[in-house]
Amino acid sequence: QAEDGIRDVERSRGLGDVYKRQALTTGFDVSTASFDSSFSVSGQEVYPHALAFNTDGTKMFVAGYAGHDVNEYTLSTAWDVSTASFVDSFDISGQTTQVRGLAFSKDGTKMFITNNVGNTIEEYTLTTGYDVSTASHTDSMDISSYDLGIRGITFNNDGTRMFFHGQSGHDINEFTLSTAYDISTAEFAGTSKNCELIGVDITGNRELYDLEISNDGMKLLVASRHFSSDTADEQKAHVFNLSSPYDISSCVLASQTTDLNNDANTHGSNAGDYASLRRNHKLQSLEISNDGMKLFLLFYDDASDDVGGRLYEYELSSAYDLSSLTIVQSAGIKFNATLTTGIDNPSGMRFSPNGKRLFITSHAHGGTPRVTQVSLSRACL
């Protein structure tokens, strides 16, 4: 997140999937949201899973399961996907057929993908920053002894620390890089440096699904869910305190949500009332305002009600205290599941740097994968 309370999308890269856009006239206030536009990526990718922007929002990158490449788009207006146009793609089939995460160095001369099948992190060098046509594969890092089914990847501000998580290890792994953004110099910080997520029940069919680190590096936020159950307390968001910036070994569970699926947390807002008898109400992604007082949760929902997903906004009684959340009834968004304009199976979200645009990724199993924007008219910092 930026210091003015606006989330830095580039720092959040690689932890979600392809995004839809809506405009927010007030940053981090979805009560001011209005549908803006969508951008189809189906010509390049049918199952988008990873999305990243360059630092100024004039380039967008999408990767997924079907195309086996990283696709580059230019945006003639920064952070406005309606102005996107396809530029080029870079074939990554030699390294993976199932990319999950995507990340860039700050100057765009290094690109990283996570390989879900081979359990590797792949590194590429770009001779021109953020130009995938100049990319070449430079290194591969096997992470199978640390986790399986690798998902998200992110770095600290200077590229000397790398963090990733998968589906099996039930923890977040930290590596130190003696040369910034060079995985050949990566060294496991040790199990003592892992965040073991003590207090989070991720046994059986539970899995981690999203990860955030606050701008000051002192808070770690995690979303977890049960992929085969929809009972009231199977979807959770968690906050961990860190004793020093980006030191995940010091993580201590500070708070977590309870009963996210109950009526008090799902009824009465603009997101519509979730029918508790319906299945497939699953937590997909989370975001939090810079001051830690607003929490945003994105759920996949049952398309049989013509609802592809719901975005809820919650107020917290104290910063980063998830045990105290209250649904904001004047906010929230209900996304229809129509194949032409809706969001079918949303999978990730991120805010633009000024907090006035929200990007949501959609798998669109039955329809068209898109990048959709929502605009907010007022910023709540």
Secondary structure, DSSP 8 states (H G I E B T S, - for coil): --TTS---GGGGTTSS---EEEEEEETT-GGGEEEEEEEE-TTT-SSEEEEEE-TTSSEEEEEESSS-EEEEEEESSTT-GGGEEEEEEEE-TTT-S-EEEEEE-TTSSEEEEEETTTTEEEEEEESSTT-GGGEEEEEEEE-TTT-SS---EEE-TTSSEEEEE-SSS-SEEEEEESSTT-GGGEEE--GGGSB--TT----TTEEEEEEEE-TTS-EEEEEEEETT---TTS-EEEEEE-SSTT-GGG-EEEEE---TTSHHHHSSSTT----TTSS--EEEEEEE-TTS-EEEEEEE--GGGTEEEEEEEEE-SSTT-GGG-EE-TT--EEEE--TTTS-SSEEEEEE-TTSSEEEEEE--SSS--EEEEEEEEE---
